């Protein structure tokens, strides 16, 4: 059996309530995209209450993975996408995850890393205004800009799709 990797290499070190808040933001986005209010989320078979839904969405109450999956299924939201966006929203491990970048928001920024030309080029190729970048693509971008991978990844992570 292969040896387990060290904890430092495998953990994200995201404080639980920071991640809970980011997950809550993403679940609220999914709920609002369906045009639902909190009452629409309460179902007798699942238990819970409007207050409980609000606590989850505010990140004041971390939820179990089973509850997270249940909400994603109920909202027709892909759990891996919700979790990826939530982790991106926290700003942790930006250099190790796939990032979804809002190019319009990036172009509104002061551009301390001089990425506006790259973003304009991406907008010409991605008419939706968003681009999804693997960590390898972010690494290549950082190399082309003579920047450190973590610096570019952390900067791009702040332009999470809203």
N, C-alpha and C positions, 0 to 999 in steps of 0.2 A: 504494500500500500504506500503511495507517495506521501512524503512528509507534508504536514500542513504548513502553509505560508505563515510568516510572522504576522502577528496582529496588526502591526503598523502598516504592513503592505495591503491588508485586506479590509481595514475599517475605514469608514468615512469620517468618523469623529464628529458627526453632526449631533448637537444637543437635541434630545428627544422632543422638547417643546418647539424648537425651531423647525424641525422637520414636520411636526404635527401642524404647525401654523401654515407651512407651505402646502401641505397636503390639503388642508382645509380651504386654502385659496383656490386650489385647482378643482376641488369638488364643488365649491361654490360657483366657479366659472361654468362647470359642466351643468349644474342645476339651472343656472340662469340662461344658459344657451338653449335649454329645453323650454324656457318660459315658465318654470315652476317656482313656487314659493316654498317656504319651509314646511308648510302643512302637507304639500304634495309628497314630501319625502317620508312622512310618517305612515307606516303601514302596520295594521294589527298583527300580521304574521311575523314581522321583524321586531316588534317591540319598539321602544324608544318614544320620544316626544319631540315637540318643536324645540324645546330648550336643549335637549340632548343634541339635536342636529346643529343648533347654533353653536354649542360648545365645541363640537367637532370642527365646524367650519372656521371658528375663531382660533383653533389650535390650542384651546385651553384644556382639552381633554384628548390625549392620544388614543387612537383606536387600534384594535387588534387587526392583524392582517386579514382575518376572516371578515371582520366588519368592513374593512377597506375594500376587499374584493366584492362583498355584497353591494356596497354603495356603487361601485364602478359598474357592476352588472345592471343594477337598477337604473343607472343613468345612461346606459349604453356607451360608457366611456372605457377605452382600452386601459386596463390597469398599468401596463408597462409605460404607456405614454404619460398617464397621470403622475406616476412615481418619478419618471425621468424629469418631467417639468418641475415637480416639487423639489427634487434634489438640485436642479439648476437654479431654482428660485432662491435656495438657501445660500448659494455661492460657494458651498463646500465641494471639493473634489472636481472642480470645473475642468481640470486638465485630464480627467479620467472618464468623462461621460460624454454622450452625444448631446450637442447643444442645438436648440432651436432658437435662431436669432431673428429678431424683428429688425429688418434692415432700415425701415423708415425711422424707427426710434434711434438706431445707431447714427443715422445721418443727422439727427437733431442734436446729437451730443457734440461737445467741443473737440472731440477726436484727438485725445492726447497720444494715441498710438498711430495716427495717420492712416486710418483704415477707410476713410471716406472714398477714395478711388476704388478700392476693392469692393466696398458696399454698393457703389453706383453700378459697377460692372455686374455684380450679383443680381441687382434689381433688373437689369436688362435681360437676364437669363431666368429669373424666378419672379414672374409677374405677380405672384401672390403677396410679395413683400416679405416673405420669410424664407430662410434657408436653414436646412438641417445639416450640421457638421459633425462628423465623427471626430474622436480625439486625434486620430491620425491626420485628418484634414486640418484641424486647428493647429497641429504641430507643423504641418507643411506651410500653413499661412504664417505662423510665427517665424519659421526659418526664412521665408521670403521677405519678411519685414525686419530681419535681423533682431528679433525680440525673443525673450524667454517664453517658452510654451505656457507655463503657468500664468504669466502676466497677460498674455493674449486671451487665454481661456477664461480667466477671471473677469477680464474686461468684457468679453462677448457674453458671458453668462448673465450679466446685469440687464441684457436686452431680451429677456425671456418674453415669449409671446403672451400678450394679455388678452 
